[in-house]
Each structure stands twice: as C-alpha cells, then as structure tokens.
Amino acid sequence: MTSSKLTPKQLHFCRCVASGMSQAAAYREAYDVSDTTKPTTTHEAASRLMRRADIKARVDNLIRQREAGLVASAVSDREKVLRKLRDWMDCAEPTDGNKIRAAELLGKSTGLFRDVVESVDSKTSEDLLSDLEKLLETASSEGATVEGATVEGDQIH
C-alpha cells in the first residue's frame, strides 16, 4: 500500500507522530477518540497502526523532510547573517546597532558563533606505560585492595 492510499485520518496520525506527539496522543488527535475510551485501547490501536509498513514509511518520510527543512533554514540564516555582517562592516552607521545585534542573535541561534574547543592528550605509549608502572608500584607499596584482593609485592591475593 502506498502513502497516496492512506486515509485522511491515517495521514493526520502520521503528521502528528512526525511532529513529536506520542503514538497514543496522535491516535486520539486523528481519530477523535471519546473520553470514555480506555487508555490501553488507544495505546493498542496506535501501536497496531504504527506497525503498518506504509504508516511507518510515511512517518519516517515526514521526519526526514522536516529535518532537511531545518538544515536548509539554518544554512539560509547563516548566509543572511554573514552577508549582512559583511555589508554592515563596510558601510554601517553608528545608529545601526540594533541591526547588528539582531544579526548577531540570529547567528547565535544557528550556531554561527559557537566556540569549539578540542582537547588532545598527546601522551606517548612510553609515558602511559611509565604512569601505569608508577600506579602499580604505589598500589603494591600501600598494600592496596582491588575488589577484595590485596596487592603485596608483585602478587595479588
């Protein structure tokens, strides 16, 4: 069965689930469930509907479309911010502070000004081996216990 053969209620259910509603809430929304209907009945009906391949495919497709739209919107916003900032850098007047602040806020909302900090631990294998040996020496000299075992000398008891 293709998505074009879905009923209007099934399509509405798919849109509700894809928008983030729970399956049961989407079912109640799409099928006008009465207040006297037991929650378990609604959950079972929604689950049964969601197990159908055509319904699941339609929901997945709607989610992909929404995500693609969000990405396109963020890219578009980023391009607008950069274009405006470049333009204002070249010919801004002192009274353009609000415009620049708006562009900055829009840029922050799309992650344009996010700081990325990378931490790289560059110990050599010899350094790591040395650190491990020191830890073992400390543990053996203190008679350390590991999950009930005692370390004495080079032996674990």
N, C-alpha and C positions, 0 to 999 in steps of 0.2 A: 504494500500500500504506500503511495507517495504522499508527501505533505499536502499536495493540492486536493487530496481526497479527505483530509481531516475536516471534521465539522467545525463550525464557528466556536462551539464550546471547547473543543479539543485545542483549537488554536489559541483561544484565550488562556486555557490552562498552561499551554506551552510558554506563552509570553509571561505569565505570572511566575512560573518556575524560573525562567531565564532571568527575570528581573530580581531574583533573590528571595522570593517567597518560599516558604516550606511547601512541600507537596500537598499536605493537608489543607493549608490555607489557600493555596492556588485552586485546589479542587472546590473548596467552599465558595470561593470567589466566582469561578467559572460556571459552576453547576447550581448555584442558588440553593445550597443545602439549607434545610429548615433548622430552626433552633432545637428541635426535638431529636434530631439525628444524633446517634451516639458517636462520640469522637473515634472510637475504634472502627466504626463503619466507614467514616470519612477517610481515616488513615489507610484502611484496606483498599478502598476504591481508588484512592490516589496512587497507592503503591502499584496496584494492578495496572492502572493507566500508564504509569511511568515505565513499567516493564515492557511495554509495547515498543518494538524497534522503531516504528515510524514516529512515535511521540518522542522517544529519546533522541532520535536523529534531529528532529525539529528543534528541540530544546538546545542541543549541542550547537546546532547551526546558529540559532539566535544568540547564544552566548559568544560564539566566535565573531559574529557580526558586531555585537556591542563592543567587544574588546578591540576589534580593528578600528571602529569609530573613535574610541577613546585614544588610541595611539595616533590616529590621523589628526585628531583635535589637538593633542599635546604638541605634535610636530608643527602644526599650523600656528599655534600660540607662540611657540618658541621662535619661529621665523618672524612673526609680527614683532615680538619684543626686541629681537636683535635688530630688525630693520628700523624700528622707532628709536632705539637707543643710539644707533649709528647716526641717524638723522638728527636727533637732538644734540648729540655730541658736537656735530658740525655747526648747527645753527640755533641752539637753544637760547632763549631769552631768560633773564632771571625770574620771570613770572611763570615759567614752565615747570615749576617744582612739583605740582600736583600730577602733571602728565608723566614726569619721570618716576614719581613714586608709584603711580598706577602700573607703569611698565615693569617696575621692579617687583611689585606684588604679583603680577601675572607671571613673571619669570620664576619667582619662587614657587608658585603653585604648580608649575610644570617641571620643577626640579632643576631649573636652569642654573641656580646659584648654589647648589648643594656641594658641600665640601666632601671630598673623598680622601680618606687617609688610609694609606696602605702601610701595614706593619710587616716587615720581613725579618725573621730571625735567621741570621746567616751564620749559625754555628757549623763548624766542620764536624765530620764524623769523629775526628780525634778529640775535639772539645767535648762532644757528647759522651764519648767513652770515658774521658777523664772525669767528667761530672758524675757519671754513673759509678765509677770506681770509688770516688770520694764518698758518695752516698752509702755504698756498701761498707766501706771502712768505718764510717760513722755509725752505721747500724750495728755492725759486728762489735765495735768497741763499747757501745752502750748496752749491748745485750737486748736489742730491740725485739719486739714481738710483732709478728705479722699473722693476723687471724689465729691467734693462739699458739703460734710456733715461735720459739726463741732462737735467735741467731747468736751463736757463740763461735768465734773464730771464723772458719770458712764453712761451717756446717749449720744446717737448720735443724732444730729439734722440735 
